[in-house]
Amino acid sequence: MTQTKKPAKDWRPKLTSIDDPIADDYWSYRAEDGAKRTSRITIGRPAQLEDGTHWYCPMYFEHVTQGIDYSFGVGPVDALMNAMYFVRRRFYEFEDVTPRAKPQASAKRTRPRPSRTARKAVRRP
């Protein structure tokens, strides 16, 4: 009879936003599939895990990570170095990388702007 192990409790942080970024930028680049993209990259301040044993650094790389991802380390500098190593690898992986790229106007908006006819319909005399 084979026993199946119960999955360990997921100890990783579950952030929905990076509230204390230490680096935030937009890069334009040509992805591996040839598509030209502009992505936001945000690196958060290192923080200690709840159990106090290790540190993590939240990071978000639009079009690369699925939401907020984390790098881990034995201390805050180690966690930050691992996050920057992740970003550096992408810099060399992509082609035509341009840091400080201006995002497209549509990328800044959080929700679509109403059409001109929809705005007229809202106006009242």
C-alpha positions in Angstrom: 0.0 0.0 0.0 1.4 3.4 -1.0 0.7 6.4 1.1 0.5 9.8 -0.6 2.0 12.7 1.2 -0.2 15.6 2.0 1.0 18.7 0.3 2.9 21.1 2.6 1.2 24.3 3.6 2.0 27.0 1.0 4.4 29.2 3.0 5.0 31.7 0.2 3.7 35.3 0.6 0.4 36.1 -1.2 0.7 39.7 -2.2 -1.9 41.4 -4.5 0.2 44.6 -4.9 3.7 45.9 -4.3 3.1 48.8 -2.0 6.8 49.7 -1.2 8.6 49.5 -4.6 12.3 50.2 -4.6 12.5 50.1 -8.4 9.9 50.6 -11.1 10.4 51.0 -14.8 9.1 50.2 -18.3 11.1 48.3 -20.8 10.4 48.0 -24.5 11.9 44.9 -26.1 11.4 42.2 -28.8 10.3 39.0 -27.2 11.4 35.5 -28.2 8.3 35.2 -30.4 9.3 38.3 -32.3 6.6 40.5 -30.8 7.5 44.1 -29.8 6.4 44.7 -26.2 6.5 47.3 -23.5 6.4 45.8 -20.0 6.3 47.3 -16.5 8.9 46.0 -14.1 8.5 46.5 -10.4 10.8 45.3 -7.6 9.6 45.6 -4.0 11.5 46.1 -0.8 12.9 42.8 0.7 10.9 41.5 3.7 11.3 38.7 6.1 9.1 35.6 5.9 6.5 35.1 8.7 8.6 32.3 10.3 11.7 34.7 10.4 14.0 32.2 8.7 14.4 33.7 5.2 13.7 36.8 3.2 11.8 37.4 0.0 11.7 40.2 -2.5 8.4 40.7 -4.5 8.7 41.3 -8.2 6.4 41.9 -11.1 7.4 41.7 -14.7 4.5 42.4 -17.0 4.1 39.8 -19.8 6.7 37.6 -18.0 5.5 36.7 -14.5 2.0 35.6 -13.8 1.1 38.3 -11.3 3.6 39.0 -8.4 6.4 36.5 -8.1 9.1 36.3 -5.4 12.8 35.8 -5.1 14.1 34.3 -1.9 17.3 34.5 0.1 18.9 34.0 3.4 19.0 37.7 4.0 17.5 40.9 2.5 20.5 41.6 0.2 20.5 37.9 -1.0 16.8 38.1 -1.8 17.3 41.4 -3.7 20.3 40.1 -5.6 18.2 37.1 -6.7 15.4 39.4 -7.9 17.9 41.5 -9.9 19.4 38.4 -11.3 16.0 37.4 -12.6 15.6 40.8 -14.3 19.1 40.7 -15.7 18.6 37.3 -17.3 15.5 38.8 -19.1 17.6 41.8 -20.3 20.0 39.4 -22.1 17.2 37.0 -23.2 15.2 39.6 -25.1 16.4 41.7 -28.1 16.4 45.4 -28.6 15.8 46.1 -24.9 15.2 49.8 -24.1 14.9 50.7 -20.4 12.9 53.8 -19.4 10.5 53.2 -22.3 7.4 55.3 -22.2 4.3 53.1 -21.9 1.6 53.4 -24.5 -1.2 55.6 -23.4 -3.6 52.7 -23.2 -1.3 50.8 -20.8 -1.7 53.6 -18.2 -5.4 53.4 -18.0 -7.0 51.1 -15.5 -10.3 51.0 -17.3 -11.4 51.8 -20.8 -12.5 55.3 -21.6 -16.1 55.7 -22.6 -16.8 56.3 -26.2 -17.7 59.8 -27.4 -21.3 58.8 -28.0 -21.6 57.2 -24.5 -20.2 60.4 -22.9 -22.8 62.5 -24.8 -25.6 60.2 -23.6 -24.6 60.9 -20.0 -24.8 64.7 -20.3 -27.9 66.3 -19.2 -29.3 69.8 -20.1 
